[in-house]
Amino acid sequence: MKLVRQGDGKVISKNVVLAGSWFKKTFGLLVGPALVGDECLMITGCRSIHTLGMSYSIDAVFIDTQGRIVKIYRGLKPCRVTGFVSGAEAVIEFKAGVAGSKQLASNQVLNIQ
C-alpha cells in the first residue's frame, strides 16, 4: 500500500505497513527493524502513542476518520508519551524528519492506495 496526499497527488510513502494485529498495535515499532526511507507504520484506533523502549526518534502524524491530519509530532524522542489527540482515529509513524521533508501539515488529507 502507498500513502498519497489528496490535492497534489504527492506520494508520501511507497510502503505503508498496517498494524492489524493486537500485538503489532500494542508494540508497534518496538519490535522489528527500524523504519527506512519513507516507510511508515499505520496504527488505527489510536489517539496517543509512546516511544518507551525505542532507540530512535520518530515523526507521528495523527489523522481523523477522513484521513485529515489533526496533529503532527516531529522528532518524537525515545521514552516520551504524546498527549491524547482529540479527533484522531489513527497514527502514521515515520522515521524522524520525513514529515518535514514531505511537507506534511495540519488539515492536509492523506489517502491509502
All heavy atoms as an XYZ file, in Angstrom:
845
protein
N       0.841     -1.179      0.000
C       0.000      0.000      0.000
C       0.886      1.244      0.000
O       1.995      1.210      0.505
C      -0.881      0.030      1.254
C      -1.899     -1.091      1.337
S      -3.025     -0.922      2.737
C      -1.919     -1.090      4.111
N       0.346      2.304     -0.564
C       1.083      3.555     -0.529
C       0.197      4.652      0.060
O      -1.026      4.539      0.082
C       1.621      3.936     -1.898
C       0.595      4.245     -2.949
C       1.284      4.579     -4.268
C       0.248      4.817     -5.357
N       0.887      5.160     -6.622
N       0.843      5.718      0.525
C       0.175      6.854      1.147
C       0.343      8.062      0.235
O       1.464      8.418     -0.123
C       0.798      7.118      2.519
C       0.162      8.176      3.394
C      -1.230      7.750      3.826
C       1.030      8.422      4.618
N      -0.792      8.673     -0.148
C      -0.787      9.775     -1.110
C      -1.516     10.982     -0.512
O      -2.561     10.830      0.114
C      -1.482      9.347     -2.427
C      -1.567     10.479     -3.426
C      -0.772      8.146     -3.032
N      -0.952     12.170     -0.719
C      -1.606     13.390     -0.260
C      -2.683     13.778     -1.263
O      -2.422     13.877     -2.463
C      -0.602     14.528     -0.106
C      -1.247     15.802      0.418
C      -0.271     16.902      0.803
N       0.861     17.002     -0.077
C       2.133     17.125      0.347
N       2.422     17.188      1.623
N       3.114     17.197     -0.515
N      -3.902     13.973     -0.759
C      -5.007     14.406     -1.605
C      -4.759     15.840     -2.055
O      -4.214     16.639     -1.319
C      -6.311     14.330     -0.803
C      -7.559     14.613     -1.593
C      -8.797     14.400     -0.758
O      -9.004     13.333     -0.217
N      -9.603     15.430     -0.635
N      -5.151     16.159     -3.241
C      -4.962     17.516     -3.769
C      -3.861     17.549     -4.803
O      -4.119     17.745     -5.981
N      -2.612     17.312     -4.360
C      -1.500     17.353     -5.316
C      -1.053     15.957     -5.758
O      -0.239     15.822     -6.652
C      -0.314     18.147     -4.765
C       0.340     17.529     -3.540
O      -0.066     16.428     -3.112
O       1.262     18.165     -2.999
N      -1.581     14.911     -5.115
C      -1.252     13.544     -5.507
C       0.150     13.097     -5.147
O       0.606     12.047     -5.598
N       0.850     13.879     -4.329
C       2.225     13.530     -3.969
C       2.250     12.244     -3.149
O       1.504     12.086     -2.183
C       2.878     14.656     -3.178
C       4.308     14.355     -2.804
C       5.001     15.526     -2.155
C       6.443     15.145     -1.876
N       7.234     16.265     -1.433
N       3.120     11.322     -3.537
C       3.300     10.077     -2.791
C       4.130     10.388     -1.552
O       5.263     10.857     -1.650
C       3.982      8.992     -3.647
C       4.255      7.751     -2.812
C       3.112      8.650     -4.852
N       3.547     10.126     -0.390
C       4.217     10.370      0.880
C       5.019      9.142      1.292
O       6.120      9.249      1.811
C       3.188     10.747      1.976
C       2.344     11.964      1.538
C       3.865     10.984      3.314
C       3.145     13.207      1.208
N       4.452      7.962      1.056
C       5.149      6.714      1.362
C       4.766      5.656      0.341
O       3.591      5.510      0.003
C       4.787      6.218      2.762
O       5.375      4.950      3.006
N       5.760      4.921     -0.121
C       5.517      3.816     -1.040
C       5.341      2.503     -0.294
O       5.045      1.483     -0.902
C       6.682      3.687     -2.021
C       6.819      4.873     -2.933
C       8.037      4.734     -3.813
C       8.289      6.044     -4.529
N       9.692      6.236     -4.835
N       5.546      2.536      1.030
C       5.463      1.306      1.815
C       4.771      1.574      3.150
O       5.413      1.929      4.128
C       6.854      0.727      2.042
C       6.812     -0.641      2.693
O       5.764     -1.257      2.806
N       7.958     -1.107      3.139
N       3.444      1.417      3.167
C       2.653      1.585      4.380
C       2.415      0.206      4.983
O       1.855     -0.667      4.329
C       1.296      2.254      4.092
C       0.482      2.395      5.372
C       1.491      3.598      3.420
N       2.852      0.026      6.214
C       2.612     -1.219      6.935
C       1.452     -0.964      7.890
O       1.504     -0.038      8.698
C       3.871     -1.662      7.721
C       3.586     -2.906      8.539
C       5.040     -1.877      6.767
N       0.402     -1.754      7.774
C      -0.762     -1.602      8.634
C      -0.617     -2.514      9.843
O      -0.417     -3.720      9.693
C      -2.038     -1.935      7.871
C      -3.340     -1.783      8.628
C      -3.538     -0.332      9.086
C      -4.508     -2.210      7.761
N      -0.679     -1.907     11.028
C      -0.618     -2.692     12.267
C      -1.999     -3.295     12.481
O      -2.892     -2.659     13.039
C      -0.218     -1.806     13.442
N      -2.190     -4.498     12.000
C      -3.504     -5.127     12.044
C      -3.756     -6.000     13.253
O      -4.889     -6.152     13.688
N      -2.717     -6.556     13.816
C      -2.892     -7.459     14.954
C      -2.792     -6.702     16.277
O      -2.226     -5.611     16.351
C      -1.821     -8.553     14.927
O      -0.545     -7.992     15.205
N      -3.339     -7.302     17.314
C      -3.233     -6.726     18.658
C      -1.762     -6.536     19.013
O      -1.379     -5.503     19.541
C      -3.910     -7.632     19.691
C      -3.668     -7.174     21.092
C      -4.398     -6.264     21.787
C      -2.595     -7.573     21.954
N      -3.851     -6.063     23.037
C      -2.734     -6.867     23.166
C      -1.522     -8.449     21.820
C      -1.848     -7.011     24.234
C      -0.652     -8.595     22.873
C      -0.816     -7.882     24.062
N      -0.930     -7.526     18.704
C       0.494     -7.461     19.029
C       1.153     -6.264     18.353
O       1.858     -5.488     18.985
C       1.200     -8.760     18.628
C       2.656     -8.768     18.979
C       3.066     -9.131     20.242
C       3.624     -8.404     18.045
C       4.412     -9.137     20.590
C       4.970     -8.397     18.375
C       5.365     -8.771     19.651
N       0.919     -6.108     17.049
C       1.566     -5.016     16.307
C       1.032     -3.655     16.763
O       1.783     -2.687     16.850
C       1.355     -5.208     14.805
C       2.229     -4.326     13.953
C       3.697     -4.665     14.084
C       4.533     -3.866     13.098
N       5.956     -3.929     13.377
N      -0.265     -3.581     17.096
C      -0.827     -2.318     17.597
C      -0.242     -1.972     18.958
O      -0.001     -0.811     19.263
C      -2.348     -2.408     17.700
C      -3.046     -2.331     16.371
C      -4.547     -2.353     16.554
C      -5.247     -2.212     15.231
N      -6.700     -2.100     15.385
N      -0.013     -2.973     19.774
C       0.497     -2.752     21.125
C       1.981     -2.412     21.121
O       2.423     -1.505     21.818
C       0.248     -3.991     22.004
O      -1.162     -4.249     22.016
C       0.723     -3.772     23.418
N       2.761     -3.134     20.332
C       4.208     -2.974     20.371
C       4.770     -2.149     19.217
O       5.916     -1.703     19.289
C       4.890     -4.338     20.455
C       4.595     -5.036     21.743
C       3.636     -6.024     21.812
C       5.246     -4.671     22.907
C       3.342     -6.654     23.016
C       4.967     -5.293     24.114
C       4.003     -6.285     24.164
N       3.995     -1.923     18.164
C       4.394     -1.034     17.077
C       5.827     -1.186     16.637
O       6.271     -2.265     16.241
N       6.578     -0.098     16.750
C       7.964     -0.073     16.283
C       8.962     -0.585     17.321
O      10.162     -0.563     17.073
C       8.336      1.358     15.866
C       7.524      1.923     14.704
C       7.884      3.384     14.465
C       7.733      1.107     13.447
N       8.466     -1.048     18.460
C       9.373     -1.583     19.488
C       9.988     -2.902     19.057
O      11.039     -3.283     19.560
C       8.623     -1.780     20.810
C       8.148     -0.507     21.484
C       7.311     -0.856     22.708
C       9.330      0.352     21.884
N       9.312     -3.598     18.152
C       9.821     -4.889     17.676
C      10.102     -4.783     16.181
O       9.456     -4.027     15.476
C       8.818     -6.028     17.960
C       8.668     -6.234     19.450
C       7.470     -5.752     17.335
N      11.063     -5.514     15.735
C      11.398     -5.500     14.319
C      12.407     -4.422     13.982
O      12.818     -3.634     14.833
N      12.772     -4.352     12.723
C      13.788     -3.378     12.293
C      13.243     -1.949     12.293
O      12.034     -1.723     12.214
C      14.116     -3.837     10.871
C      12.902     -4.559     10.406
C      12.303     -5.197     11.629
N      14.145     -0.990     12.347
C      13.780      0.428     12.300
C      13.225      0.779     10.921
O      13.542      0.116      9.925
C      15.007      1.285     12.606
N      12.404      1.803     10.872
C      11.880      2.286      9.599
C      13.013      2.821      8.729
O      13.968      3.401      9.243
C      10.867      3.406      9.852
C       9.590      3.001     10.583
C       8.805      4.244     10.985
C       8.738      2.083      9.725
N      12.878      2.655      7.424
C      13.871      3.174      6.485
C      13.162      3.997      5.416
O      12.010      3.733      5.069
C      14.699      2.047      5.827
C      15.552      1.330      6.849
C      13.813      1.056      5.100
N      13.859      4.994      4.895
C      13.296      5.831      3.830
C      11.984      6.450      4.245
O      11.857      6.982      5.339
N      10.982      6.354      3.359
C       9.672      6.914      3.659
C       8.692      5.852      4.175
O       7.491      6.094      4.259
C       9.099      7.635      2.441
C       8.797      6.692      1.271
O       8.951      5.459      1.404
O       8.395      7.201      0.210
N       9.202      4.682      4.520
C       8.369      3.609      5.070
C       7.630      4.111      6.314
O       8.162      4.926      7.069
C       9.264      2.430      5.440
C       8.550      1.249      6.024
C       9.513      0.122      6.366
O      10.630      0.398      6.828
O       9.127     -1.039      6.162
N       6.399      3.629      6.519
C       5.648      4.066      7.696
C       4.799      2.937      8.257
O       4.517      1.957      7.578
C       4.782      5.276      7.373
S       3.489      4.995      6.154
N       4.426      3.112      9.518
C       3.551      2.176     10.210
C       2.278      2.920     10.553
O       2.324      4.001     11.151
C       4.206      1.668     11.496
C       3.324      0.784     12.388
C       3.055     -0.560     11.716
C       3.964      0.583     13.746
N       1.121      2.358     10.177
C      -0.166      2.970     10.481
C      -0.882      2.125     11.524
O      -1.055      0.920     11.348
C      -1.023      3.083      9.224
C      -2.355      3.744      9.460
S      -3.199      3.975      7.872
C      -4.625      4.860      8.411
N      -1.286      2.794     12.618
C      -1.999      2.135     13.705
C      -3.382      2.767     13.785
O      -3.503      3.966     14.067
C      -1.265      2.289     15.051
C       0.170      1.788     14.935
C      -2.027      1.573     16.158
C       1.038      2.102     16.138
N      -4.432      1.981     13.512
C      -5.790      2.504     13.560
C      -6.334      2.415     14.985
O      -5.818      1.666     15.816
C      -6.718      1.728     12.608
O      -6.704      0.353     12.965
C      -6.275      1.900     11.161
N      -7.380      3.201     15.246
C      -7.990      3.211     16.569
C      -7.044      3.736     17.632
O      -7.058      3.275     18.772
N      -6.215      4.699     17.275
C      -5.139      5.173     18.147
C      -5.208      6.686     18.308
O      -5.251      7.405     17.316
C      -3.809      4.762     17.532
S      -2.392      5.192     18.511
N      -5.197      7.149     19.570
C      -5.281      8.584     19.843
C      -4.079      9.111     20.625
O      -3.987     10.298     20.894
C      -6.578      8.882     20.578
C      -7.782      8.678     19.682
C      -9.090      8.838     20.415
N     -10.203      8.627     19.500
C     -10.692      7.447     19.179
N     -10.179      6.361     19.683
N     -11.705      7.345     18.348
N      -3.171      8.228     21.002
C      -1.908      8.629     21.637
C      -0.929      7.472     21.494
O      -1.333      6.328     21.298
C      -2.102      8.994     23.114
O      -2.384      7.847     23.877
N       0.359      7.798     21.566
C       1.395      6.771     21.453
C       2.494      7.051     22.461
O       2.536      8.109     23.078
C       2.007      6.714     20.031
C       2.668      8.051     19.672
C       0.979      6.293     19.005
C       3.560      7.983     18.449
N       3.392      6.077     22.580
C       4.590      6.262     23.400
C       5.796      5.744     22.623
O       5.656      4.972     21.673
C       4.473      5.524     24.739
C       4.487      4.039     24.596
N       5.656      3.316     24.502
C       3.486      3.147     24.504
C       5.375      2.040     24.371
N       4.054      1.902     24.365
N       6.958      6.211     23.038
C       8.205      5.722     22.447
C       9.078      5.092     23.536
O      10.301      5.073     23.415
C       8.960      6.863     21.724
O       9.197      7.927     22.652
C       8.180      7.370     20.530
N       8.434      4.586     24.566
C       9.155      3.923     25.656
C       9.854      2.686     25.112
O       9.247      1.865     24.434
C       8.188      3.543     26.774
C       7.361      4.690     27.358
C       6.329      4.162     28.337
C       8.261      5.718     28.006
N      11.125      2.568     25.380
C      11.887      1.414     24.914
C      12.443      1.544     23.501
O      13.167      0.672     23.043
N      12.107      2.617     22.800
C      12.638      2.792     21.442
C      14.038      3.396     21.512
O      14.394      4.051     22.486
C      11.710      3.684     20.621
C      10.401      2.994     20.290
S       9.345      3.962     19.190
C      10.375      4.072     17.726
N      14.800      3.206     20.451
C      16.177      3.716     20.434
C      16.369      4.841     19.421
O      17.477      5.324     19.247
C      17.142      2.570     20.119
O      16.843      2.017     18.853
N      15.293      5.260     18.759
C      15.406      6.326     17.771
C      14.141      7.193     17.785
O      13.089      6.777     18.273
C      15.661      5.766     16.374
C      14.591      4.823     15.858
C      13.573      5.276     15.029
C      14.606      3.468     16.188
C      12.597      4.424     14.554
C      13.639      2.606     15.718
C      12.633      3.086     14.896
O      11.666      2.236     14.431
N      14.263      8.395     17.253
C      13.143      9.333     17.195
C      12.258      9.050     15.985
O      12.724      8.502     14.984
C      13.658     10.768     17.102
O      14.419     11.093     18.233
N      10.988      9.456     16.098
C      10.035      9.269     15.006
C       9.205     10.538     14.811
O       9.161     11.407     15.675
C       9.080      8.080     15.258
C       8.219      8.316     16.515
C       9.849      6.770     15.344
C       7.092      7.295     16.679
N       8.560     10.613     13.658
C       7.508     11.595     13.410
C       6.194     10.838     13.523
O       6.047      9.747     12.955
C       7.606     12.200     12.009
C       8.797     13.123     11.825
O       9.373     13.562     12.838
O       9.145     13.407     10.666
N       5.238     11.395     14.270
C       3.924     10.773     14.443
C       2.870     11.711     13.874
O       2.742     12.849     14.313
C       3.662     10.505     15.914
N       2.132     11.227     12.878
C       1.113     12.025     12.197
C      -0.251     11.418     12.544
O      -0.572     10.312     12.116
C       1.339     12.019     10.671
C       0.261     12.814      9.955
C       2.732     12.554     10.332
N      -1.037     12.154     13.321
C      -2.366     11.696     13.723
C      -3.395     12.187     12.714
O      -3.383     13.363     12.326
C      -2.708     12.218     15.121
C      -1.967     11.518     16.214
C      -0.713     11.959     16.605
C      -2.503     10.413     16.852
C      -0.012     11.316     17.618
C      -1.819      9.760     17.854
C      -0.576     10.209     18.243
N      -4.278     11.270     12.278
C      -5.303     11.606     11.288
C      -6.689     11.242     11.825
O      -6.823     10.380     12.693
C      -5.052     10.893      9.940
C      -5.028      9.365     10.118
C      -3.766     11.389      9.298
C      -4.962      8.574      8.813
N      -7.717     11.904     11.267
C      -9.093     11.597     11.654
C      -9.663     10.525     10.725
O      -8.933      9.962      9.896
C      -9.951     12.869     11.696
C     -10.170     13.513     10.330
O      -9.866     12.898      9.275
O     -10.653     14.665     10.316
N     -10.965     10.265     10.828
C     -11.594      9.203     10.034
C     -11.580      9.493      8.537
O     -11.722      8.578      7.735
C     -13.045      8.963     10.484
O     -13.763     10.194     10.380
C     -13.110      8.445     11.908
N     -11.405     10.761      8.162
C     -11.364     11.136      6.745
C      -9.934     11.195      6.199
O      -9.727     11.529      5.040
C     -12.032     12.507      6.556
C     -13.448     12.580      7.098
C     -14.367     11.530      6.506
O     -14.403     11.346      5.292
N     -15.102     10.837      7.348
N      -8.943     10.914      7.055
C      -7.543     10.980      6.638
C      -6.936     12.363      6.797
O      -5.799     12.601      6.398
N      -7.674     13.294      7.396
C      -7.193     14.669      7.601
C      -6.214     14.704      8.770
O      -6.481     14.164      9.829
C      -8.362     15.607      7.873
C      -7.947     17.075      7.972
C      -9.149     17.996      8.036
N     -10.134     17.716      6.990
C     -10.058     18.131      5.724
N      -9.030     18.854      5.340
N     -10.996     17.829      4.859
N      -5.074     15.346      8.570
C      -4.065     15.463      9.625
C      -4.577     16.404     10.708
O      -4.926     17.548     10.426
C      -2.724     15.973      9.063
C      -2.164     14.976      8.033
C      -1.723     16.220     10.197
C      -0.923     15.465      7.301
N      -4.631     15.892     11.948
C      -5.091     16.714     13.065
C      -3.945     17.141     13.979
O      -4.062     18.139     14.688
C      -6.207     16.019     13.881
C      -7.455     15.868     13.036
C      -5.764     14.672     14.411
N      -2.837     16.397     13.959
C      -1.687     16.752     14.814
C      -0.455     16.036     14.291
O      -0.523     14.887     13.864
C      -1.966     16.324     16.254
C      -0.864     16.525     17.241
C      -0.876     17.930     17.793
C       0.160     18.052     18.890
N       0.397     19.413     19.287
N       0.691     16.733     14.342
C       1.966     16.127     13.966
C       2.951     16.334     15.107
O       3.131     17.453     15.580
C       2.548     16.753     12.678
C       1.585     16.574     11.507
C       3.911     16.126     12.357
C       2.031     17.294     10.234
N       3.567     15.254     15.541
C       4.694     15.321     16.475
C       5.938     15.042     15.649
O       6.103     13.965     15.104
C       4.568     14.261     17.573
C       3.521     14.566     18.603
C       2.204     14.150     18.432
C       3.844     15.249     19.769
C       1.231     14.421     19.390
C       2.886     15.524     20.732
C       1.586     15.109     20.533
O       0.632     15.379     21.482
N       6.808     16.028     15.551
C       8.035     15.891     14.759
C       9.209     15.567     15.688
O       9.385     16.212     16.713
C       8.322     17.178     14.006
C       7.237     17.527     13.000
C       7.496     18.884     12.350
N       6.328     19.362     11.642
C       6.031     19.077     10.384
N       6.839     18.311      9.688
N       4.936     19.558      9.826
N       9.992     14.572     15.304
C      11.180     14.223     16.079
C      10.868     13.793     17.502
O      11.583     14.170     18.428
N       9.818     12.987     17.663
C       9.437     12.491     18.987
C      10.548     11.563     19.492
O      10.803     10.514     18.916
C       8.097     11.767     18.905
C       7.452     11.333     20.196
C       7.129     12.533     21.086
C       6.185     10.538     19.907
N      11.206     11.977     20.538
C      12.367     11.254     21.057
C      11.953      9.982     21.810
O      10.812      9.861     22.235
C      13.152     12.160     21.996
C      13.783     13.356     21.312
C      14.574     14.176     22.301
C      15.187     15.426     21.755
N      15.436     15.592     20.409
N      12.896      9.045     21.980
C      12.616      7.849     22.767
C      12.190      8.206     24.191
O      12.546      9.267     24.713
C      13.955      7.099     22.775
C      14.647      7.564     21.536
C      14.237      9.010     21.386
N      11.417      7.314     24.788
C      10.948      7.439     26.181
C      10.017      8.627     26.386
O      10.045      9.267     27.434
C      12.126      7.483     27.146
S      13.120      5.994     27.074
N       9.194      8.930     25.402
C       8.206     10.010     25.506
C       6.800      9.439     25.302
O       6.629      8.378     24.729
C       8.440     11.104     24.450
C       9.810     11.742     24.466
C      10.028     12.561     25.728
N      11.168     13.447     25.644
C      12.415     13.103     25.901
N      12.714     11.877     26.225
N      13.392     13.996     25.834
N       5.807     10.204     25.748
C       4.404      9.845     25.559
C       3.695     11.067     24.998
O       3.879     12.175     25.512
C       3.741      9.430     26.894
C       2.267      9.100     26.694
C       4.472      8.252     27.525
N       2.907     10.879     23.942
C       2.146     12.005     23.403
C       0.906     12.199     24.263
O       0.460     11.293     24.958
C       1.677     11.755     21.954
O       0.712     10.712     21.941
C       2.842     11.434     21.045
N       0.336     13.362     24.170
C      -0.959     13.586     24.794
C      -2.046     12.908     23.979
O      -1.808     12.417     22.877
N      -3.249     12.897     24.527
C      -4.415     12.403     23.823
C      -4.728     13.392     22.698
O      -4.818     14.594     22.942
C      -5.594     12.311     24.805
C      -6.882     11.904     24.180
C      -7.166     10.576     23.931
C      -7.815     12.855     23.829
C      -8.364     10.200     23.353
C      -9.024     12.497     23.253
C      -9.295     11.174     23.013
N      -4.860     12.909     21.466
C      -5.108     13.780     20.320
C      -6.601     13.726     19.977
O      -7.082     12.735     19.419
C      -4.243     13.386     19.104
C      -4.540     14.298     17.922
C      -2.764     13.431     19.461
N      -7.292     14.776     20.331
C      -8.728     14.857     20.095
C      -9.027     14.790     18.599
O      -8.393     15.467     17.798
C      -9.266     16.166     20.671
O     -10.643     16.257     20.468
N      -9.982     13.963     18.228
C     -10.386     13.832     16.836
C      -9.578     12.819     16.043
O      -9.930     12.503     14.912
N      -8.498     12.294     16.614
C      -7.663     11.328     15.893
C      -8.320      9.954     15.874
O      -8.971      9.536     16.839
C      -6.288     11.225     16.527
N      -8.141      9.261     14.771
C      -8.624      7.892     14.616
C      -7.468      6.934     14.361
O      -7.583      5.740     14.550
C      -9.625      7.824     13.462
C     -10.045      6.429     13.062
C     -10.623      5.588     14.193
O     -11.226      6.142     15.122
O     -10.438      4.354     14.156
N      -6.339      7.482     13.924
C      -5.178      6.647     13.605
C      -3.920      7.504     13.698
O      -3.985      8.730     13.716
C      -5.301      6.073     12.194
N      -2.784      6.809     13.769
C      -1.495      7.487     13.730
C      -0.638      6.812     12.665
O      -0.714      5.607     12.462
C      -0.787      7.471     15.103
C      -0.432      6.049     15.528
C       0.451      8.352     15.094
N       0.136      7.628     11.975
C       1.086      7.119     10.992
C       2.467      7.508     11.497
O       2.752      8.681     11.714
C       0.826      7.714      9.598
C      -0.618      7.440      9.166
C       1.816      7.131      8.591
C      -1.059      8.220      7.948
N       3.307      6.502     11.716
C       4.643      6.731     12.278
C       5.695      6.600     11.180
O       5.705      5.620     10.437
C       4.919      5.728     13.393
C       3.936      5.840     14.539
C       4.119      4.795     15.624
O       4.829      3.782     15.388
O       3.551      4.985     16.710
N       6.562      7.616     11.103
C       7.673      7.659     10.151
C       8.971      7.803     10.928
O       8.960      8.255     12.069
C       7.577      8.905      9.251
C       6.370      8.992      8.381
C       5.234      9.654      8.821
C       6.365      8.450      7.111
C       4.113      9.777      8.013
C       5.251      8.568      6.284
C       4.128      9.231      6.742
N      10.100      7.531     10.284
C      11.367      7.883     10.926
C      11.415      9.406     11.017
O      10.785     10.124     10.206
C      12.569      7.299     10.188
C      12.906      7.948      8.884
C      14.153      7.310      8.286
C      14.597      8.118      7.076
N      15.831      7.659      6.521
N      12.122      9.919     11.993
C      12.190     11.367     12.222
C      12.675     12.094     10.970
O      13.609     11.646     10.301
C      13.109     11.675     13.402
N      12.017     13.198     10.658
C      12.396     14.027      9.529
C      11.527     13.864      8.296
O      11.503     14.745      7.432
N      10.813     12.751      8.188
C      10.009     12.506      6.990
C       8.853     13.491      6.888
O       8.566     14.013      5.806
C       9.507     11.046      6.936
C       8.500     10.847      5.811
C      10.679     10.085      6.774
N       8.168     13.784      7.999
C       7.035     14.725      7.951
C       7.482     16.080      7.410
O       6.767     16.702      6.619
C       6.404     14.874      9.332
N       8.655     16.524      7.806
C       9.177     17.794      7.300
C       9.588     17.710      5.849
O       9.270     18.593      5.050
N      10.285     16.652      5.483
C      10.765     16.530      4.099
C       9.615     16.353      3.110
O       9.722     16.765      1.959
C      11.763     15.380      3.967
O      11.123     14.129      4.105
N       8.505     15.783      3.567
C       7.326     15.598      2.706
C       6.345     16.765      2.837
O       5.274     16.748      2.243
C       6.615     14.287      3.049
C       7.465     13.049      2.867
C       7.754     12.765      1.413
C       8.520     11.462      1.270
N       8.598     10.995     -0.113
N       6.719     17.764      3.627
C       5.925     18.984      3.828
C       4.504     18.688      4.304
O       3.531     19.271      3.822
C       5.910     19.826      2.552
C       7.295     20.253      2.136
C       7.342     20.955      0.797
O       6.480     20.767     -0.055
N       8.355     21.771      0.601
N       4.413     17.766      5.276
C       3.105     17.450      5.862
C       2.697     18.563      6.808
O       3.530     19.125      7.519
C       3.156     16.112      6.589
C       3.441     14.892      5.721
C       3.480     13.633      6.560
C       2.408     14.769      4.605
N       1.395     18.873      6.821
C       0.878     19.951      7.676
C      -0.552     19.624      8.084
O      -1.249     18.849      7.408
C       0.918     21.275      6.928
N      -0.987     20.233      9.180
C      -2.355     20.053      9.650
C      -3.344     20.402      8.546
O      -3.093     21.278      7.722
C      -2.614     20.938     10.865
O      -1.858     20.486     11.954
N      -4.453     19.669      8.542
C      -5.580     19.819      7.603
C      -5.344     19.230      6.220
O      -6.276     19.178      5.430
C      -6.046     21.277      7.490
C      -6.660     21.751      8.796
O      -7.405     21.010      9.433
N      -6.330     22.949      9.205
N      -4.128     18.774      5.914
C      -3.941     18.037      4.664
C      -4.635     16.683      4.822
O      -4.755     16.158      5.924
C      -2.466     17.814      4.369
C      -1.717     19.073      4.027
C      -0.226     18.816      3.817
O       0.317     17.779      4.200
N       0.455     19.789      3.223
N      -5.070     16.106      3.695
C      -5.738     14.804      3.718
C      -4.838     13.777      3.054
O      -4.308     13.997      1.963
C      -7.111     14.868      2.992
C      -7.766     13.495      2.971
C      -8.028     15.875      3.678
N      -4.662     12.647      3.750
C      -3.831     11.552      3.254
C      -4.720     10.355      2.927
O      -5.626     10.031      3.691
C      -2.787     11.163      4.305
C      -1.878     12.295      4.792
C      -0.959     11.784      5.895
C      -1.077     12.882      3.640
N      -4.454      9.705      1.799
C      -5.221      8.546      1.367
C      -4.318      7.342      1.190
O      -3.212      7.464      0.658
C      -5.915      8.828      0.025
C      -6.922      9.947      0.108
O      -7.746      9.980      1.006
N      -6.847     10.892     -0.827
N      -4.816      6.195      1.612
C      -4.117      4.916      1.389
C      -4.595      4.363      0.049
O      -5.786      4.309     -0.216
C      -4.446      3.901      2.506
C      -4.049      4.431      3.865
C      -3.831      2.545      2.223
C      -2.571      4.385      4.141
N      -3.650      3.953     -0.783
C      -3.997      3.346     -2.078
C      -3.327      1.997     -2.216
O      -2.291      1.759     -1.684
C      -3.564      4.240     -3.231
C      -4.258      5.580     -3.220
C      -3.821      6.457     -4.378
O      -2.849      6.200     -5.066
N      -4.553      7.531     -4.599
